[in-house]
Amino acid sequence: MGGKSQLTGDILYGDMIEYSTLEEKTFANRGLERFDVGIGTGIGVDFGKAIVGLSYELGLRDIGPSGNVYWPFYSTSYKNRNVALSLEYKF
């Protein structure tokens, strides 16, 4: 997977502040980690031919930039989280 992160605003370059747009690949050297491990759980309820489900996933690994890398897009720790609501129909 890939992507780009973009920041527009006041950007600090050493001791200078400049209003500009900064763009970098999301998974580059200073970006997020590509690999994550997590746990998930879910529940579903049958209503005849319809099923309503709810699930939650939690990333256990910090995917934020490693080391003392300063990059204004990212906080010090990133962990994935996902909540999903599903509606299914049985034929």
C-alpha positions as CSV (number, residue, x, y, z in Angstrom):
1,M,0.0,0.0,0.0
2,G,1.1,3.6,-0.4
3,G,-0.1,7.1,0.1
4,K,1.0,10.7,0.7
5,S,0.7,12.9,3.7
6,Q,0.3,16.6,3.2
7,L,0.4,19.5,5.6
8,T,-0.4,23.1,4.8
9,G,0.2,25.8,7.3
10,D,3.0,27.2,9.5
11,I,6.0,24.8,9.2
12,L,9.0,25.0,11.4
13,Y,12.4,24.7,9.6
14,G,15.1,25.0,12.3
15,D,14.5,28.4,13.8
16,M,12.4,29.7,10.8
17,I,8.6,29.5,10.4
18,E,7.2,29.5,6.9
19,Y,3.7,29.1,5.7
20,S,3.8,26.4,3.0
21,T,2.7,23.0,1.9
22,L,4.8,20.0,2.9
23,E,4.3,16.6,1.3
24,E,5.9,13.2,1.8
25,K,5.2,9.5,1.2
26,T,3.2,8.1,4.1
27,F,5.3,4.9,4.4
28,A,8.7,6.5,3.6
29,N,11.7,6.5,6.0
30,R,10.2,9.2,8.3
31,G,6.6,7.9,7.9
32,L,4.4,5.2,9.4
33,E,5.3,1.5,9.6
34,R,3.7,-0.7,7.0
35,F,3.2,-3.8,9.3
36,D,0.7,-4.1,12.1
37,V,-0.6,-6.8,14.4
38,G,-3.8,-6.7,16.3
39,I,-6.8,-8.4,17.8
40,G,-10.5,-8.2,16.8
41,T,-13.9,-9.3,18.1
42,G,-17.4,-9.2,16.7
43,I,-21.0,-10.1,17.3
44,G,-23.8,-10.8,14.9
45,V,-27.6,-11.2,15.4
46,D,-29.8,-13.2,13.0
47,F,-33.2,-11.7,12.0
48,G,-34.6,-14.3,9.7
49,K,-32.7,-13.8,6.4
50,A,-30.9,-10.7,7.7
51,I,-27.8,-10.5,9.9
52,V,-26.7,-7.3,11.7
53,G,-23.1,-7.4,13.0
54,L,-20.8,-5.2,14.9
55,S,-17.0,-5.7,15.1
56,Y,-14.0,-3.9,16.7
57,E,-10.3,-4.3,15.8
58,L,-7.4,-3.0,17.8
59,G,-3.8,-2.6,16.6
60,L,-1.3,-3.8,19.2
61,R,1.8,-2.4,17.5
62,D,2.9,1.3,17.5
63,I,3.1,2.2,13.8
64,G,4.3,5.7,14.3
65,P,7.7,6.9,13.1
66,S,10.6,5.2,14.9
67,G,13.5,7.1,16.6
68,N,13.7,10.8,17.2
69,V,12.2,11.8,13.8
70,Y,10.4,15.1,13.8
71,W,7.5,15.0,11.3
72,P,4.5,17.3,12.0
73,F,1.9,14.9,10.7
74,Y,2.3,12.3,13.3
75,S,1.9,12.3,17.1
76,T,4.4,10.3,19.2
77,S,2.3,7.0,19.1
78,Y,-0.1,5.6,16.5
79,K,-2.2,2.5,16.9
80,N,-4.9,1.4,14.5
81,R,-8.5,1.1,15.6
82,N,-11.5,0.1,13.6
83,V,-15.3,-0.2,14.3
84,A,-17.5,-1.8,11.7
85,L,-21.3,-2.2,11.4
86,S,-22.5,-4.8,8.9
87,L,-25.8,-5.7,7.4
88,E,-25.9,-9.0,5.6
89,Y,-28.6,-10.9,3.7
90,K,-28.8,-14.7,3.3
91,F,-30.2,-16.0,0.0
